[in-house]
Amino acid sequence: MDEFFAFFKTLTDSKEAIQTGGLLLITIIVYLETGWFFGFFLPGDYLLFLSGMLCDAYLGGDVIGVFAGICGAAILGNFSGYVFGKIVGKNFEHRKETWFFKKKYIENTRSFFDKNGGKALVIGRFLPIIRTFAPLLAGMARMPLGIFTIYNVVGALLWSGVLVFGGYYLGKQFPQLVNYVEYIIIFFLAITTITVVRSYLKIRQEHKKA
């Protein structure tokens, strides 16, 4: 049991995941977080940003390889969510709520998806929880595979490119930032929390008006 909790802590601690698991563990986390409903709690934006910032220190300095691995995992994760939604989506939608799974995750993502259409797959990449459930709903909605593929690839390229190269650039220009990784994580957590709460309140207000 102690080993399980230690592994769980590694998965949710971006800096530790990068230090101990390298690019392999990073890609596994990205794959799960971008396509499987049980991965919604895993780190996303700040994991990518730190991967770029700590690339020279822990990932061999090959930022192109880091970007390619993360982008590939993000694309594959969305494809997995899409297939899952297409095959068992309807049954999944009516599953019983647990402390781990809430129907509001599906409902909020559907509202965002209905409002933004295919663009939700691109915009949603930058929104926690929504990026996890958007491909699932695309599969449930029977979005054509060709159209889904375009939005999936474009979204993955933008999301991984902006965050990985952004982190790498800042790490190069301001190397002292490496000493403040904890504060960077807190900053991203704050932005993530604010974004999720604002999206939820907006969707809830739109539901009330409807």
CYANA upper distance limits for C-alpha pairs under 8 A (distance plus 0.5 A):
  1 MET  CA      5 PHE  CA      6.91
  2 ASP  CA      6 ALA  CA      6.62
  3 GLU  CA      7 PHE  CA      6.66
  4 PHE  CA      8 PHE  CA      6.59
  5 PHE  CA      9 LYS  CA      6.54
  6 ALA  CA     10 THR  CA      6.83
  7 PHE  CA     11 LEU  CA      6.83
  8 PHE  CA     12 THR  CA      6.92
  9 LYS  CA     13 ASP  CA      6.43
 10 THR  CA     14 SER  CA      7.95
 10 THR  CA     16 GLU  CA      6.25
 10 THR  CA     17 ALA  CA      5.78
 11 LEU  CA     17 ALA  CA      6.49
 11 LEU  CA     29 ILE  CA      7.49
 11 LEU  CA     42 LEU  CA      7.46
 11 LEU  CA     43 PRO  CA      8.43
 12 THR  CA     17 ALA  CA      8.16
 12 THR  CA     41 PHE  CA      8.41
 12 THR  CA     42 LEU  CA      6.13
 12 THR  CA     43 PRO  CA      6.47
 13 ASP  CA     17 ALA  CA      6.52
 13 ASP  CA     43 PRO  CA      8.07
 14 SER  CA     18 ILE  CA      6.73
 14 SER  CA     43 PRO  CA      7.15
 14 SER  CA     46 TYR  CA      7.83
 14 SER  CA     47 LEU  CA      5.68
 14 SER  CA     50 LEU  CA      7.91
 15 LYS  CA     19 GLN  CA      6.68
 15 LYS  CA     47 LEU  CA      8.15
 15 LYS  CA     50 LEU  CA      7.68
 15 LYS  CA    181 VAL  CA      8.37
 16 GLU  CA     20 THR  CA      6.35
 16 GLU  CA     21 GLY  CA      8.30
 17 ALA  CA     21 GLY  CA      5.76
 17 ALA  CA     22 GLY  CA      7.30
 17 ALA  CA     25 LEU  CA      7.10
 17 ALA  CA     26 ILE  CA      7.29
 18 ILE  CA     22 GLY  CA      5.30
 18 ILE  CA     23 LEU  CA      7.48
 18 ILE  CA     25 LEU  CA      7.91
 18 ILE  CA     26 ILE  CA      7.09
 18 ILE  CA     51 SER  CA      7.30
 18 ILE  CA     58 TYR  CA      7.45
 18 ILE  CA     59 LEU  CA      8.27
 19 GLN  CA     58 TYR  CA      6.49
 21 GLY  CA     25 LEU  CA      5.29
 21 GLY  CA     26 ILE  CA      7.60
 22 GLY  CA     26 ILE  CA      6.89
 22 GLY  CA     58 TYR  CA      7.56
 22 GLY  CA     59 LEU  CA      6.74
 23 LEU  CA     27 THR  CA      6.60
 23 LEU  CA     59 LEU  CA      7.27
 23 LEU  CA     66 VAL  CA      7.19
 23 LEU  CA     69 GLY  CA      7.89
 24 LEU  CA     28 ILE  CA      6.86
 25 LEU  CA     29 ILE  CA      6.69
 26 ILE  CA     30 VAL  CA      6.71
 26 ILE  CA     47 LEU  CA      8.22
 26 ILE  CA     70 ILE  CA      7.80
 27 THR  CA     31 TYR  CA      6.46
 27 THR  CA     69 GLY  CA      6.78
 27 THR  CA     70 ILE  CA      5.89
 27 THR  CA     73 ALA  CA      5.98
 28 ILE  CA     32 LEU  CA      6.75
 28 ILE  CA     73 ALA  CA      7.69
 29 ILE  CA     33 GLU  CA      6.50
 29 ILE  CA     39 GLY  CA      8.49
 29 ILE  CA     42 LEU  CA      7.35
 29 ILE  CA     43 PRO  CA      8.14
 30 VAL  CA     34 THR  CA      6.49
 30 VAL  CA     44 GLY  CA      7.26
 30 VAL  CA     70 ILE  CA      7.22
 30 VAL  CA     73 ALA  CA      6.53
 30 VAL  CA     74 ALA  CA      6.44
 30 VAL  CA     77 GLY  CA      7.95
 31 TYR  CA     35 GLY  CA      6.89
 31 TYR  CA     36 TRP  CA      8.46
 31 TYR  CA     73 ALA  CA      5.31
 31 TYR  CA     74 ALA  CA      5.99
 31 TYR  CA     75 ILE  CA      8.49
 31 TYR  CA     76 LEU  CA      7.15
 31 TYR  CA     77 GLY  CA      4.93
 31 TYR  CA     78 ASN  CA      8.40
 32 LEU  CA     36 TRP  CA      5.84
 32 LEU  CA     38 PHE  CA      8.27
 32 LEU  CA     39 GLY  CA      5.66
 32 LEU  CA     42 LEU  CA      8.48
 32 LEU  CA     77 GLY  CA      6.81
 33 GLU  CA     37 PHE  CA      8.19
 33 GLU  CA     38 PHE  CA      8.36
 33 GLU  CA     39 GLY  CA      4.90
 33 GLU  CA     40 PHE  CA      5.87
 33 GLU  CA     41 PHE  CA      7.91
 33 GLU  CA     42 LEU  CA      6.30
 33 GLU  CA     43 PRO  CA      8.01
 33 GLU  CA     44 GLY  CA      7.47
 33 GLU  CA     77 GLY  CA      8.03
 33 GLU  CA    132 THR  CA      6.42
 34 THR  CA     39 GLY  CA      7.95
 34 THR  CA     40 PHE  CA      8.19
 34 THR  CA     74 ALA  CA      6.40
 34 THR  CA     77 GLY  CA      5.62
 34 THR  CA     78 ASN  CA      6.27
 34 THR  CA     81 GLY  CA      8.27
 34 THR  CA    131 ARG  CA      6.42
 34 THR  CA    132 THR  CA      5.13
 34 THR  CA    133 PHE  CA      8.43
 35 GLY  CA     39 GLY  CA      8.09
 35 GLY  CA     74 ALA  CA      8.41
 35 GLY  CA     76 LEU  CA      8.41
 35 GLY  CA     77 GLY  CA      4.75
 35 GLY  CA     78 ASN  CA      5.14
 35 GLY  CA     79 PHE  CA      7.65
 35 GLY  CA     80 SER  CA      6.27
 35 GLY  CA     81 GLY  CA      4.77
 35 GLY  CA     82 TYR  CA      8.14
 35 GLY  CA    131 ARG  CA      8.34
 35 GLY  CA    132 THR  CA      5.78
 35 GLY  CA    133 PHE  CA      7.55
 35 GLY  CA    135 PRO  CA      7.16
 35 GLY  CA    136 LEU  CA      7.78
 36 TRP  CA     40 PHE  CA      7.96
 36 TRP  CA     77 GLY  CA      7.74
 36 TRP  CA     80 SER  CA      7.84
 36 TRP  CA     81 GLY  CA      6.21
 36 TRP  CA    132 THR  CA      6.94
 36 TRP  CA    133 PHE  CA      8.14
 37 PHE  CA     81 GLY  CA      8.45
 37 PHE  CA    132 THR  CA      6.65
 37 PHE  CA    133 PHE  CA      6.83
 38 PHE  CA    100 PHE  CA      8.34
 38 PHE  CA    101 PHE  CA      8.29
 39 GLY  CA    132 THR  CA      7.82
 40 PHE  CA    128 PRO  CA      7.86
 40 PHE  CA    129 ILE  CA      5.84
 40 PHE  CA    132 THR  CA      6.28
 41 PHE  CA    129 ILE  CA      8.23
 43 PRO  CA     47 LEU  CA      6.26
 44 GLY  CA     48 LEU  CA      6.98
 44 GLY  CA    128 PRO  CA      7.86
 45 ASP  CA     49 PHE  CA      6.77
 45 ASP  CA    126 PHE  CA      7.79
 45 ASP  CA    163 LEU  CA      7.45
 45 ASP  CA    188 PHE  CA      7.87
 46 TYR  CA     50 LEU  CA      6.41
 46 TYR  CA    163 LEU  CA      8.49
 46 TYR  CA    184 ILE  CA      8.42
 46 TYR  CA    185 ILE  CA      6.72
 46 TYR  CA    188 PHE  CA      6.39
 46 TYR  CA    189 LEU  CA      8.37
 47 LEU  CA     51 SER  CA      6.52
 48 LEU  CA     52 GLY  CA      6.97
 48 LEU  CA     70 ILE  CA      8.32
 48 LEU  CA    160 SER  CA      7.23
 48 LEU  CA    163 LEU  CA      6.19
 48 LEU  CA    164 VAL  CA      5.79
 48 LEU  CA    167 GLY  CA      8.32
 49 PHE  CA     53 MET  CA      6.80
 49 PHE  CA    163 LEU  CA      5.27
 49 PHE  CA    164 VAL  CA      5.54
 49 PHE  CA    165 PHE  CA      8.30
 49 PHE  CA    166 GLY  CA      7.33
 49 PHE  CA    167 GLY  CA      5.16
 49 PHE  CA    168 TYR  CA      8.16
 50 LEU  CA     54 LEU  CA      6.21
 50 LEU  CA     55 CYS  CA      8.40
 50 LEU  CA    164 VAL  CA      7.99
 50 LEU  CA    167 GLY  CA      6.65
 50 LEU  CA    181 VAL  CA      8.35
 51 SER  CA     55 CYS  CA      6.08
 51 SER  CA     59 LEU  CA      8.33
 51 SER  CA     66 VAL  CA      8.01
 51 SER  CA    164 VAL  CA      6.82
 51 SER  CA    167 GLY  CA      7.77
 51 SER  CA    168 TYR  CA      8.30
 52 GLY  CA     63 VAL  CA      7.11
 52 GLY  CA     66 VAL  CA      8.15
 52 GLY  CA    163 LEU  CA      7.85
 52 GLY  CA    164 VAL  CA      4.87
 52 GLY  CA    165 PHE  CA      6.42
 52 GLY  CA    166 GLY  CA      7.58
 52 GLY  CA    167 GLY  CA      5.03
 52 GLY  CA    168 TYR  CA      4.62
 52 GLY  CA    169 TYR  CA      8.30
 52 GLY  CA    171 GLY  CA      8.13
 53 MET  CA    164 VAL  CA      8.04
 53 MET  CA    166 GLY  CA      8.50
 53 MET  CA    167 GLY  CA      4.89
 53 MET  CA    168 TYR  CA      4.88
 53 MET  CA    169 TYR  CA      7.87
 53 MET  CA    170 LEU  CA      7.31
 53 MET  CA    171 GLY  CA      5.19
 53 MET  CA    172 LYS  CA      8.22
 53 MET  CA    178 VAL  CA      7.87
 54 LEU  CA     58 TYR  CA      6.50
 54 LEU  CA     59 LEU  CA      7.59
 54 LEU  CA    168 TYR  CA      7.86
 54 LEU  CA    171 GLY  CA      7.79
 54 LEU  CA    178 VAL  CA      7.88
 55 CYS  CA     59 LEU  CA      5.15
 55 CYS  CA     60 GLY  CA      6.86
 55 CYS  CA     61 GLY  CA      5.52
 55 CYS  CA     62 ASP  CA      7.42
 55 CYS  CA     63 VAL  CA      6.78
 55 CYS  CA     66 VAL  CA      8.24
 55 CYS  CA    168 TYR  CA      7.41
 56 ASP  CA     60 GLY  CA      5.99
 56 ASP  CA     61 GLY  CA      4.34
 56 ASP  CA     62 ASP  CA      7.91
 57 ALA  CA     61 GLY  CA      7.61
 59 LEU  CA     66 VAL  CA      8.16
 62 ASP  CA     66 VAL  CA      6.86
 63 VAL  CA     67 PHE  CA      6.51
 63 VAL  CA    164 VAL  CA      8.26
 63 VAL  CA    165 PHE  CA      7.99
 63 VAL  CA    168 TYR  CA      7.88
 64 ILE  CA     68 ALA  CA      6.55
 65 GLY  CA     69 GLY  CA      6.56
 66 VAL  CA     70 ILE  CA      6.66
 66 VAL  CA    164 VAL  CA      8.39
 67 PHE  CA     71 CYS  CA      6.40
 67 PHE  CA    160 SER  CA      6.91
 67 PHE  CA    161 GLY  CA      7.13
 67 PHE  CA    164 VAL  CA      6.81
 67 PHE  CA    165 PHE  CA      8.25
 68 ALA  CA     72 GLY  CA      6.43
 69 GLY  CA     73 ALA  CA      6.66
 70 ILE  CA     74 ALA  CA      6.62
 70 ILE  CA    160 SER  CA      7.07
 71 CYS  CA     75 ILE  CA      6.74
 71 CYS  CA    156 ALA  CA      6.05
 71 CYS  CA    157 LEU  CA      6.59
 71 CYS  CA    160 SER  CA      6.18
 71 CYS  CA    161 GLY  CA      8.40
 72 GLY  CA     76 LEU  CA      6.62
 72 GLY  CA    156 ALA  CA      8.43
 73 ALA  CA     77 GLY  CA      6.37
 74 ALA  CA     78 ASN  CA      6.81
 74 ALA  CA    156 ALA  CA      6.33
 75 ILE  CA     79 PHE  CA      6.85
 75 ILE  CA    152 ASN  CA      6.63
 75 ILE  CA    153 VAL  CA      6.55
 75 ILE  CA    156 ALA  CA      6.50
 76 LEU  CA     80 SER  CA      6.71
 77 GLY  CA     81 GLY  CA      6.83
 78 ASN  CA     82 TYR  CA      6.57
 78 ASN  CA    132 THR  CA      8.43
 78 ASN  CA    135 PRO  CA      5.94
 78 ASN  CA    136 LEU  CA      8.43
 78 ASN  CA    152 ASN  CA      7.27
 79 PHE  CA     83 VAL  CA      6.70
 79 PHE  CA    135 PRO  CA      7.70
 79 PHE  CA    152 ASN  CA      8.42
 80 SER  CA     84 PHE  CA      6.58
 81 GLY  CA     85 GLY  CA      6.53
 81 GLY  CA    132 THR  CA      8.42
 81 GLY  CA    133 PHE  CA      8.08
 81 GLY  CA    135 PRO  CA      5.68
 81 GLY  CA    136 LEU  CA      5.22
 81 GLY  CA    139 GLY  CA      7.91
 82 TYR  CA     86 LYS  CA      6.63
 82 TYR  CA    135 PRO  CA      5.25
 82 TYR  CA    136 LEU  CA      5.37
 82 TYR  CA    137 LEU  CA      7.80
 82 TYR  CA    138 ALA  CA      6.57
 82 TYR  CA    139 GLY  CA      4.83
 82 TYR  CA    140 MET  CA      8.13
 83 VAL  CA     87 ILE  CA      6.64
 83 VAL  CA    136 LEU  CA      8.08
 83 VAL  CA    139 GLY  CA      6.58
 84 PHE  CA     88 VAL  CA      6.39
 84 PHE  CA     89 GLY  CA      7.02
 84 PHE  CA    136 LEU  CA      7.03
 84 PHE  CA    139 GLY  CA      7.62
 85 GLY  CA     89 GLY  CA      4.50
 85 GLY  CA     90 LYS  CA      8.11
 85 GLY  CA    135 PRO  CA      7.94
 85 GLY  CA    136 LEU  CA      4.89
 85 GLY  CA    137 LEU  CA      6.67
 85 GLY  CA    138 ALA  CA      7.69
 85 GLY  CA    139 GLY  CA      4.92
 85 GLY  CA    140 MET  CA      5.26
 86 LYS  CA    136 LEU  CA      8.03
 86 LYS  CA    138 ALA  CA      8.43
 86 LYS  CA    139 GLY  CA      4.68
 86 LYS  CA    140 MET  CA      5.36
 86 LYS  CA    141 ALA  CA      8.15
 86 LYS  CA    142 ARG  CA      6.97
 87 ILE  CA    139 GLY  CA      8.37
 87 ILE  CA    140 MET  CA      8.38
 88 VAL  CA     92 PHE  CA      6.59
 89 GLY  CA     93 GLU  CA      6.55
 89 GLY  CA    136 LEU  CA      7.62
 89 GLY  CA    137 LEU  CA      8.11
 89 GLY  CA    139 GLY  CA      7.83
 89 GLY  CA    140 MET  CA      5.75
 90 LYS  CA     94 HIS  CA      7.34
 90 LYS  CA    140 MET  CA      7.34
 91 ASN  CA     95 ARG  CA      6.96
 93 GLU  CA    103 LYS  CA      8.06
 93 GLU  CA    106 ILE  CA      7.97
 97 GLU  CA    101 PHE  CA      6.14
 97 GLU  CA    102 LYS  CA      5.88
 97 GLU  CA    103 LYS  CA      7.07
 98 THR  CA    102 LYS  CA      7.00
101 PHE  CA    105 TYR  CA      8.30
102 LYS  CA    106 ILE  CA      8.17
103 LYS  CA    107 GLU  CA      6.76
104 LYS  CA    108 ASN  CA      6.21
105 TYR  CA    109 THR  CA      6.65
105 TYR  CA    129 ILE  CA      7.68
105 TYR  CA    130 ILE  CA      8.23
105 TYR  CA    133 PHE  CA      7.99
106 ILE  CA    110 ARG  CA      6.51
106 ILE  CA    133 PHE  CA      7.23
106 ILE  CA    137 LEU  CA      8.38
107 GLU  CA    111 SER  CA      6.76
108 ASN  CA    112 PHE  CA      6.82
108 ASN  CA    130 ILE  CA      8.41
108 ASN  CA    200 TYR  CA      7.20
108 ASN  CA    203 ILE  CA      7.02
109 THR  CA    113 PHE  CA      6.38
109 THR  CA    130 ILE  CA      5.93
109 THR  CA    133 PHE  CA      6.97
109 THR  CA    134 ALA  CA      6.79
109 THR  CA    137 LEU  CA      8.35
110 ARG  CA    114 ASP  CA      6.38
110 ARG  CA    134 ALA  CA      8.15
110 ARG  CA    137 LEU  CA      7.32
111 SER  CA    115 LYS  CA      6.66
111 SER  CA    203 ILE  CA      7.28
112 PHE  CA    116 ASN  CA      6.66
112 PHE  CA    120 ALA  CA      7.30
112 PHE  CA    203 ILE  CA      8.04
113 PHE  CA    117 GLY  CA      5.81
113 PHE  CA    118 GLY  CA      7.82
113 PHE  CA    120 ALA  CA      5.83
113 PHE  CA    121 LEU  CA      8.44
113 PHE  CA    134 ALA  CA      7.41
113 PHE  CA    137 LEU  CA      8.36
116 ASN  CA    120 ALA  CA      5.71
118 GLY  CA    122 VAL  CA      8.04
118 GLY  CA    147 ILE  CA      8.45
118 GLY  CA    148 PHE  CA      7.87
118 GLY  CA    151 TYR  CA      7.10
119 LYS  CA    123 ILE  CA      6.50
119 LYS  CA    124 GLY  CA      8.38
119 LYS  CA    151 TYR  CA      7.48
120 ALA  CA    124 GLY  CA      5.55
120 ALA  CA    125 ARG  CA      8.50
120 ALA  CA    134 ALA  CA      7.60
121 LEU  CA    125 ARG  CA      6.85
121 LEU  CA    131 ARG  CA      7.58
121 LEU  CA    134 ALA  CA      6.67
121 LEU  CA    135 PRO  CA      7.52
121 LEU  CA    151 TYR  CA      6.48
121 LEU  CA    152 ASN  CA      6.83
121 LEU  CA    155 GLY  CA      6.95
122 VAL  CA    126 PHE  CA      8.34
122 VAL  CA    151 TYR  CA      6.56
122 VAL  CA    152 ASN  CA      7.46
122 VAL  CA    154 VAL  CA      7.27
122 VAL  CA    155 GLY  CA      4.60
122 VAL  CA    156 ALA  CA      8.09
123 ILE  CA    127 LEU  CA      7.77
123 ILE  CA    155 GLY  CA      7.77
124 GLY  CA    128 PRO  CA      8.16
124 GLY  CA    130 ILE  CA      6.03
124 GLY  CA    131 ARG  CA      5.32
124 GLY  CA    134 ALA  CA      7.59
125 ARG  CA    130 ILE  CA      7.94
125 ARG  CA    131 ARG  CA      5.27
125 ARG  CA    155 GLY  CA      6.73
125 ARG  CA    156 ALA  CA      7.75
125 ARG  CA    159 TRP  CA      6.69
126 PHE  CA    131 ARG  CA      7.56
126 PHE  CA    159 TRP  CA      7.08
127 LEU  CA    131 ARG  CA      6.45
127 LEU  CA    192 THR  CA      7.96
127 LEU  CA    195 THR  CA      7.58
127 LEU  CA    196 VAL  CA      7.68
128 PRO  CA    132 THR  CA      7.74
128 PRO  CA    192 THR  CA      7.18
128 PRO  CA    196 VAL  CA      7.29
129 ILE  CA    133 PHE  CA      6.89
129 ILE  CA    196 VAL  CA      8.44
130 ILE  CA    134 ALA  CA      6.13
131 ARG  CA    135 PRO  CA      7.95
132 THR  CA    136 LEU  CA      8.17
133 PHE  CA    137 LEU  CA      6.86
134 ALA  CA    138 ALA  CA      6.67
135 PRO  CA    139 GLY  CA      6.76
136 LEU  CA    140 MET  CA      6.82
137 LEU  CA    141 ALA  CA      6.44
138 ALA  CA    142 ARG  CA      6.75
138 ALA  CA    143 MET  CA      5.97
138 ALA  CA    148 PHE  CA      8.04
139 GLY  CA    143 MET  CA      6.61
143 MET  CA    147 ILE  CA      7.63
143 MET  CA    148 PHE  CA      6.89
144 PRO  CA    148 PHE  CA      6.69
145 LEU  CA    149 THR  CA      6.46
146 GLY  CA    150 ILE  CA      7.02
147 ILE  CA    151 TYR  CA      7.03
148 PHE  CA    152 ASN  CA      6.38
149 THR  CA    153 VAL  CA      6.55
150 ILE  CA    154 VAL  CA      6.62
151 TYR  CA    155 GLY  CA      6.37
152 ASN  CA    156 ALA  CA      6.63
153 VAL  CA    157 LEU  CA      6.61
154 VAL  CA    158 LEU  CA      6.74
155 GLY  CA    159 TRP  CA      6.47
156 ALA  CA    160 SER  CA      6.37
156 ALA  CA    161 GLY  CA      8.43
157 LEU  CA    161 GLY  CA      6.08
158 LEU  CA    162 VAL  CA      6.33
159 TRP  CA    163 LEU  CA      6.82
160 SER  CA    164 VAL  CA      6.17
160 SER  CA    165 PHE  CA      8.44
161 GLY  CA    165 PHE  CA      6.15
161 GLY  CA    166 GLY  CA      8.12
162 VAL  CA    166 GLY  CA      6.01
163 LEU  CA    167 GLY  CA      6.43
164 VAL  CA    168 TYR  CA      6.65
165 PHE  CA    169 TYR  CA      6.43
166 GLY  CA    170 LEU  CA      6.73
167 GLY  CA    171 GLY  CA      6.50
168 TYR  CA    172 LYS  CA      6.73
169 TYR  CA    173 GLN  CA      6.65
170 LEU  CA    174 PHE  CA      6.08
170 LEU  CA    175 PRO  CA      7.98
170 LEU  CA    177 LEU  CA      8.47
171 GLY  CA    175 PRO  CA      5.43
171 GLY  CA    176 GLN  CA      8.30
171 GLY  CA    177 LEU  CA      7.10
171 GLY  CA    178 VAL  CA      7.49
176 GLN  CA    180 TYR  CA      8.09
177 LEU  CA    181 VAL  CA      7.27
180 TYR  CA    184 ILE  CA      6.98
181 VAL  CA    185 ILE  CA      6.78
182 GLU  CA    186 ILE  CA      6.80
183 TYR  CA    187 PHE  CA      6.57
184 ILE  CA    188 PHE  CA      6.78
185 ILE  CA    189 LEU  CA      6.57
186 ILE  CA    190 ALA  CA      6.60
187 PHE  CA    191 ILE  CA      6.78
188 PHE  CA    192 THR  CA      6.43
189 LEU  CA    193 THR  CA      6.53
190 ALA  CA    194 ILE  CA      6.63
191 ILE  CA    195 THR  CA      6.55
192 THR  CA    196 VAL  CA      6.67
193 THR  CA    197 VAL  CA      6.61
194 ILE  CA    198 ARG  CA      6.50
195 THR  CA    199 SER  CA      6.56
196 VAL  CA    200 TYR  CA      6.57
197 VAL  CA    201 LEU  CA      6.62
198 ARG  CA    202 LYS  CA      6.55
199 SER  CA    203 ILE  CA      6.61
200 TYR  CA    204 ARG  CA      6.51
201 LEU  CA    205 GLN  CA      6.58
202 LYS  CA    206 GLU  CA      6.76
203 ILE  CA    207 HIS  CA      6.72
204 ARG  CA    208 LYS  CA      6.88
205 GLN  CA    209 LYS  CA      6.87
206 GLU  CA    210 ALA  CA      6.67
